[in-house]
Amino acid sequence: MTEITTVTQSITPESDTDNVVIRPALASDVRAIKDLVDPFARDAVMLPKTLSELYESVRDFMVIEVAGEIAGMGALHVMWEDLAEIRTLAVHPDYQGKGYGKRVTERLMEEAQRLELGRVFALTYQEKFFKSLGFRVVDKKLLPKKIWGDCIHCKKFPMCDEIAVVYDFRPYPEGPIGPPPELPQVIDLKRLVPGLGEKKG
Ligand SMILES: CC(C)(COP(=O)(O)OP(=O)(O)OC[C@H]1O[C@@H](n2cnc3c(N)ncnc32)[C@H](O)[C@@H]1OP(=O)(O)O)[C@@H](O)C(=O)NCCC(=O)NCCS
C-alpha cells in the first residue's frame, strides 16, 4: 500500500482528514475493483465485468480508498464527442451512506467537465442517489443504441428494468442522446474487412 500512496501523490488525489482518498485507479486496484463488482453482479444490480475488461478500462476509473482499502469506485466512459456514461459505480455495503458514492461521482463529473463533455448519463436502479446529484430521469430509448451491446451480459437481458438518468452541463434540445440515430453506432465488420463471411473459391 505504501507504493500506491507514493504513486497517487503525483496525480493529485482528493484527500481529507478521515483517511479517505479519491484518486484515479491504478492497474493494481483492478482485482479489488472486481471483488467489489462480483457480488453486485450476482445480484444483477450491476453488469458483470471480467478482469480483462477492467484492465482495459482502468483509466476510466476513480477509486475511493479508505484506510488503505478500496471501498468503492466508479467509471466515466466516454461514448461520443459530448457524451459519457457513468458505469461500474459501487460502494462496499460496509461503507454505504457515508457520502462516498456522491464524492466519487462528483469527481467523475469534474473529469467530464475537464474533457468538455456536455452530458453524462447512467443506467441504474438508484434514482434517488442520482437525483440528489442533479440528474433527471429520461426515456431509455433516447440513449445511444451502442450501450445495449453491453446489456447482453446482464442476467435480466432483455427484461431491463433499470432507469436512464442524465445530467446536462449545457442546454440540449429534446431528442436522442449522443450520436444522431442515422449514424452507424456499431462497428460494421463487413465494411472494415471486405469479403468477410464470403465463401472462398
Ligand atoms: C448507489 C451507491 C453507489 C450510493 O453510494 P453511497 O456512498 O451509499 O451514497 P451516498 O452516501 O454518497 O449518498 C448520496 C446521496 O444519495 C442518497 N442515496 C444513496 N443511496 C440511496 C438509496 N439507495 N436510496 C435513496 N437515497 C440514496 C443519500 O441519501 C444521499 O443523499 P443526500 O446527499 O441528500 O444526503 C451505493 O448504494 C451502491 O454501491 N449501490 C449498489 C451498486 C449500485 O446500484 N450502483 C449503481 C450503478 S449505476
Ligand as a Chemical Component Dictionary entry (heavy atoms), coordinates in Angstrom:
data_LIG
# 
_chem_comp.id                   LIG 
_chem_comp.type                 NON-POLYMER 
_chem_comp.pdbx_formal_charge   0 
_chem_comp.three_letter_code    LIG 
# 
loop_
_chem_comp_atom.comp_id 
_chem_comp_atom.atom_id 
_chem_comp_atom.alt_atom_id 
_chem_comp_atom.type_symbol 
_chem_comp_atom.charge 
_chem_comp_atom.model_Cartn_x 
_chem_comp_atom.model_Cartn_y 
_chem_comp_atom.model_Cartn_z 
_chem_comp_atom.pdbx_ordinal 
LIG C1  C1  C 0 -25.574 3.772  -5.276  1  
LIG C2  C2  C 0 -24.382 3.793  -4.344  2  
LIG C3  C3  C 0 -23.102 3.865  -5.144  3  
LIG C4  C4  C 0 -24.508 5.045  -3.446  4  
LIG O1  O1  O 0 -23.322 5.165  -2.673  5  
LIG P1  P1  P 0 -23.386 5.713  -1.155  6  
LIG O2  O2  O 0 -21.989 6.001  -0.751  7  
LIG O3  O3  O 0 -24.125 4.738  -0.343  8  
LIG O4  O4  O 0 -24.234 7.043  -1.328  9  
LIG P2  P2  P 0 -24.010 8.429  -0.585  10 
LIG O5  O5  O 0 -23.820 8.155  0.868   11 
LIG O6  O6  O 0 -22.922 9.169  -1.273  12 
LIG O7  O7  O 0 -25.388 9.144  -0.820  13 
LIG C5  C5  C 0 -25.531 10.320 -1.608  14 
LIG C6  C6  C 0 -26.985 10.723 -1.612  15 
LIG O8  O8  O 0 -27.784 9.715  -2.241  16 
LIG C7  C7  C 0 -28.780 9.240  -1.324  17 
LIG N1  N1  N 0 -28.868 7.789  -1.503  18 
LIG C8  C8  C 0 -27.837 6.934  -1.643  19 
LIG N2  N2  N 0 -28.290 5.674  -1.812  20 
LIG C9  C9  C 0 -29.636 5.780  -1.761  21 
LIG C10 C10 C 0 -30.693 4.826  -1.859  22 
LIG N3  N3  N 0 -30.455 3.523  -2.064  23 
LIG N4  N4  N 0 -31.964 5.271  -1.768  24 
LIG C11 C11 C 0 -32.205 6.573  -1.562  25 
LIG N5  N5  N 0 -31.265 7.526  -1.463  26 
LIG C12 C12 C 0 -29.998 7.118  -1.559  27 
LIG C13 C13 C 0 -28.255 9.611  0.039   28 
LIG O9  O9  O 0 -29.306 9.762  0.961   29 
LIG C14 C14 C 0 -27.549 10.914 -0.212  30 
LIG O10 O10 O 0 -28.467 11.994 -0.297  31 
LIG P3  P3  P 0 -28.079 13.463 0.295   32 
LIG O11 O11 O 0 -26.875 13.928 -0.470  33 
LIG O12 O12 O 0 -29.303 14.248 0.012   34 
LIG O13 O13 O 0 -27.799 13.226 1.740   35 
LIG C15 C15 C 0 -24.380 2.540  -3.399  36 
LIG O14 O14 O 0 -25.623 2.476  -2.753  37 
LIG C16 C16 C 0 -24.117 1.228  -4.108  38 
LIG O15 O15 O 0 -22.971 0.812  -4.248  39 
LIG N6  N6  N 0 -25.192 0.509  -4.537  40 
LIG C17 C17 C 0 -25.044 -0.792 -5.161  41 
LIG C18 C18 C 0 -24.486 -0.730 -6.554  42 
LIG C19 C19 C 0 -25.301 0.180  -7.463  43 
LIG O16 O16 O 0 -26.522 0.105  -7.506  44 
LIG N7  N7  N 0 -24.597 1.029  -8.216  45 
LIG C20 C20 C 0 -25.194 1.980  -9.129  46 
LIG C21 C21 C 0 -24.955 1.532  -10.524 47 
LIG S1  S1  S 0 -25.325 2.881  -11.679 48 
# 
loop_
_chem_comp_bond.comp_id 
_chem_comp_bond.atom_id_1 
_chem_comp_bond.atom_id_2 
_chem_comp_bond.value_order 
_chem_comp_bond.pdbx_ordinal 
LIG C1  C2  SING 1  
LIG C2  C3  SING 2  
LIG C2  C4  SING 3  
LIG C2  C15 SING 4  
LIG C4  O1  SING 5  
LIG O1  P1  SING 6  
LIG P1  O2  DOUB 7  
LIG P1  O3  SING 8  
LIG P1  O4  SING 9  
LIG O4  P2  SING 10 
LIG P2  O5  DOUB 11 
LIG P2  O6  SING 12 
LIG P2  O7  SING 13 
LIG O7  C5  SING 14 
LIG C5  C6  SING 15 
LIG C6  O8  SING 16 
LIG C6  C14 SING 17 
LIG O8  C7  SING 18 
LIG C7  N1  SING 19 
LIG C7  C13 SING 20 
LIG N1  C8  SING 21 
LIG N1  C12 SING 22 
LIG C8  N2  DOUB 23 
LIG N2  C9  SING 24 
LIG C9  C10 SING 25 
LIG C9  C12 DOUB 26 
LIG C10 N3  SING 27 
LIG C10 N4  DOUB 28 
LIG N4  C11 SING 29 
LIG C11 N5  DOUB 30 
LIG N5  C12 SING 31 
LIG C13 O9  SING 32 
LIG C13 C14 SING 33 
LIG C14 O10 SING 34 
LIG O10 P3  SING 35 
LIG P3  O11 DOUB 36 
LIG P3  O12 SING 37 
LIG P3  O13 SING 38 
LIG C15 O14 SING 39 
LIG C15 C16 SING 40 
LIG C16 O15 DOUB 41 
LIG C16 N6  SING 42 
LIG N6  C17 SING 43 
LIG C17 C18 SING 44 
LIG C18 C19 SING 45 
LIG C19 O16 DOUB 46 
LIG C19 N7  SING 47 
LIG N7  C20 SING 48 
LIG C20 C21 SING 49 
LIG C21 S1  SING 50 
# 
